[in-house]
């Protein structure tokens, strides 16, 4: 039983860590706290390329920090602030005890994503970690989900992909033949998209629902 899970804003609370860092960062430049809102919006939950965000920061804050230094700060300085909901840890443990093989499938740089996993101690709760930079393919490309399934010795069509991003995680997982669980973080599903199999606000809720439904929920409902 294959369970693939996104990292940022699914297993770890990347948004809270980045928001806190953004506040420290604008203060360190002598800027008002309100400027953190611009930084958080421009970051787009980490989807804005780091170099592009670094250039925008240089322009807006007129800092003489180099692009390299800013990219480095953007990649690593919030990692120490990352947290994981204890309920997510419980849900992962429960899924594993129920016989699921769990793989993290994450877009990002190998160094940054590995550091995040080490910082929160996630390694012991999962069976494989697949990072886009390492594999040279990123979500939503179905190939990255195939790589993860291979690593776990599982067949793709009988598994799940859980994540917070409608395109990278849900459309991507769906295109690989997976059932999908959307961690909504309180947001509404985009009306023009094919709906995920399961939707809930938190990762723990989605994980618990998937474990409850099992590997082939559609067939179970039909028969
Ligand atoms: Mg995510």
Boltz pocket constraint, residues with backbone or C-beta under 6 A from the ligand:
constraints:
  - pocket:
      binder: B
      contacts: [[A, 6], [A, 7], [A, 8], [A, 9], [A, 10], [A, 163], [A, 164], [A, 165]]
      max_distance: 6.0
